[in-house]
Amino acid sequence: MLNTRPALPRTMLFFLALPGILLCMCLSCPARADSPSPENSVPAAAPANAPDTRLNLPENGQSRENPTAEASEESPCEYRSYAMLCMANAYPGLESEQLIPNLFDPLMSAIAPRIEEVNTFSNMRDNHLLWVPNVGGGYNITRHLSLFLQLGYGAGPVHTEDRAPSLFLLPLDLFFEMKRSAFTVTPGIDYFPFGMVEQRDYHGLMERLRAIRPTLGVRVPWTHAAYQAHVKLGLGPFDKLVNIRLGDSWNLWSANLNVGFDLPVNRRNQVNINLGRSFFFGRDSDFGGTVFSVTWKYLL
């Protein structure tokens, strides 16, 4: 008896592991020192033409600082643009696949009781294996509002191949393969009710956890979704009694509402985690559902 279960592709495993690898690298890197330590610093002689940054003490006892010194102590500017690497774990309804466990599998079991049930994308969804990589970029308009655009693509097959004795005294051969693909263009906006995380260096896990800021988000994805199916049945020497190929594609708009939070790693790296619900304006029973995503943001 042969059976091929859906397996997570090697490229998908790489995308799943990449955010964790980058997080470990950033946490292991020491924070950049803005000034030398007192033990190792050596006073340097000031050039003859250097501006005077000493305090001027007038006769009335009030201190007055030189304007040049104030300019030299300005805080560094904040980054507004950022690049994104996102992994989205989708849980679509896939109602159209219910014909397989409700009709096709019982029919095959009636002919060959020991035949294996057909694997579907619903099985992958239930095993948390539907991950779609996305890349993109965004811009922080204010401390409370950020716009971004993402591009995503995911594709892959699931198939079942089995042979079992049948009621017709000949072995029943089953081959069932499905392929699905989705390309998405996702504009979105995130709102930070308490402001964005501070762009600075952090020390230790607890300091990073205390700096977490919640987000409310809206996405309006455009999706090109497609599927193909190939079913082949045979009995003994008649290996192609049934040989059917099906396929279709759709261009669909949807809306996604989500909540989440931003976790700072260091001055230029942040991690966003959110959970939302997608509502498709067409075939929502197939494609609509819960979406969980993890996004790495690198400030530019």
N, C-alpha and C positions, 0 to 999 in steps of 0.2 A: 504494500500500500504506500503510495507516494502522496506527499502533501507538502506544499510550500506555503509557509506562514509569512505574512508581511514583515519585513525587516527594515529597520531604520537605515537609510543609505549612509555611506561613510561621510559624504559631504555634509549631510544633515547633522551627524555626530560632531563634526568639526564646528559648525555654527553653534550647536548647543554648548560646546565646551569653551568657545572663544570668550564670552563675557566673563566666565569664571577665571580664565587664564589672565585676562587683562586686569581684573580686580585684584588678583594675587600680586601681579607685578606692581600695580600702583600702591598697594598697601605695604609692599616690601621696600619701596623706594623711600629714602629719608626725605623729609621736607626740606625745601630749598631755604637756606638761611638768607634773610634779608640783610643782615649785618654781621661782621666777624665777631667771634666771642671775645670777651674782655681779656681772657688769658693769653690769646694768640695775637691780639691786635697790638701793633706798634705805631705809636704816633708818628705821623709823617709831617715833615716841614711844609708849611703852606707856601705856595709861590708868592712872589713879590706882588703880582698883580691880582691875587685872589680877592674876591669880594669879602668885605667885613661882615661876618655873621654874629659878632658878639653883641650882647645886650647893651644898649645905651641907657645909662642911668642919669636922668635929669636931676636937677637940684631938688625938686619936690619929692623925690624918693620913689616915683612911679617908674616901673620898668617899661622900656619900649624896645621891641624886637625889630631887627632889620628886615625889611620886606623880602630881601633875597633869601633869607633863611626860611621864611614861611613858604616860599615857592618850592624850595628844595625838599620840604617835608610833605608834599602832597601825596595822597594815597594813589596807588596804581589804578589805571582806568579799568573798568569792567569789560569783559568780553561779551559781545552780544550775539554773534553768529556761532553756530555749532554744527557739527556733523553727527549723524546718527547711524547706529547699527542695532537693528531690532530683530528679535525672534518672537513670533506670534503663535500661540498655541490655540487653535480653533476647535470649537465643538459645534459644528453645524448639525441641523436636523436630519438631513439625508433621507427624507421620507420616501423618495423614489426607490431607494434600495430595499425597502421593506417587502417588495414583491419576492425577493430572493429567499429570505427565511420563512416567509408566510406561504409561498406557493411553490417555488422551484425546489427547495430543499425537501419538503415533504413528498413531492412527486418522485424525486430521485431515490429517497429512502424507501418508497413503496416498491420501486423496481429492484433496487440493490440495497438491502437493509444496512450493509456495512460501509456504504459509500460515505466519504467525508463531506461535511457541510462546507458550503462555499464561503471563502473569506471575502470580506467586503471592506470598504473604507469606514463603515460603521464600526467594525472591529478595531481598526486603527484609532478611530476617535475614542472609543471606550478604553483603549490602552494608552491614551494620552500621547499618541505618536504623530498627530497632524500639526507639524511645526512648519511655518513659512518664514523664510528670511526676508528682511526689508532693509534698504539703505535709504538715506535721505539727508536733509539738512533743514535748519530752521534759523529763526531770528527772534531775539527777545525784544519786543517793542517797548515794554515797560518792565518794572519789577513784578508786575502781576499778570502779564499777558505775553504769550509766545505763539508765533505762527511757524508752521513747518510743512514739508512735503516729503512723502515717502514713496518709494517704488519697491514692489515686492513680487516674487515669483516662486511658485512651488509646483512640482509635478512628480508623478511617480505611479507605478502600477501595484496592484495586488492580484495574485493569481492562485488558483487551486488546480492541482493535477492529481488524479486518483484513479485506481482500478479496484473493482470489487466484484465478487460473484453476483449474478443477477437471477431473477426468476425465469429468464429465458434460456437458462443453462449455458449462457455465454458470458464472459466477463464484460462488465460495463466500464468503458473508459470515459472519464470526465476531464475536460479542460475548460476552465473558466477564468478569463482574465479581464480586469477593468483598469483603465488608466484615466486619471483625472489631472487637470492642470488649472492653474489660476494665476493671472497676471493682474496686479492691482496698482492703481495710482491713487494715493491717499493724501489729500490736503487736510490739515487739521489745525485746531487751536487749543491751547491749554491755558487754564486760568488758575492762578495761585492766590487763594484768598488771604494768605498770611505772608505773601511775598515769596520770592525765590530763595534758594539756598545761597549763603554767602560764598563769594568766590575768594577763598583763602586756603591756606594749608591747614590740615587737621592732624591731630595726634591721638591715636588710639581709637578703638571701636566705639566707645561710649560717647566721645565727643562728636563722632560722625552721626550716631543715632540721635543725639540731642538736636542736631542741625537739620533733621528731616523736615520737609515741607510738603503738605498735601496738595493735590492737584485735582481739578475737574476738567474733563476734556470732551471735545466733540470732533469726530472725524467724518468725512463724507467721501468714502472710497468709490471709485469706478473700477469694476471688475470684469475682466474677460475670462469666463469659465468654460471649460470644455471637458468632455468625457468620451471615451471609446470603450466598447465591450466586445469581447469575442468569446462565443460559446461553441464548444465542439463536443459531440457525443458519439460514441461508437460501441458496437457490440461485436466482439471477436474480430473476424476478418473484415467486418464492415466498419471501418474506422471513421467514416464521415457520414453517419446517418443524419446527424444534425450539425450544421456549420453556419453559424449566424454571426454577423458583424453589425454592430450598431454604433451610432455616434451622434453628438449634437454639441452646440456651443451657444453661449448667451453673452450679451453685453448688459451689465446690470449696475445700477446705482444703489447705494445703501447709506445708512447713517449709523454711526456707532457712538454711544454715550458711555463714558467710563469715569472711574475714580481711581486715584492712585497716589503715589508720593515720589518725590525726588530725594535720593540719598547721595550726599557728597562723598567723593573719594579724595580729591585734592582740589587745588585751585582750578584746574582745567578739565577735570573728569567728574562725571555724575552718572548715576544709575537711576532710571525711572522704571517703576513697577506699577502696572495698572490692570484693572479688571473691568470689562465692559460687556455690552450686549449689542450685537449687530442686527439691524432691521433692514431687510432687502425690499426694494420697491418692485417686487416680482420674484416668484419662486422662493419666498421667504421660508417655506417649510423645508426646502432643501438646503439653503445656504445660510439662513439666519441662525444665530445662536450666540453662546457665550464665547468671549475671546480674552485670553490672558496673555500679556506681553511683557517682555523684559527688554529695555532699551538702554544702550550705552551712548552717552552724549559726550563729545569732545569739543570743548569751547575753542573757537578760532579767533 
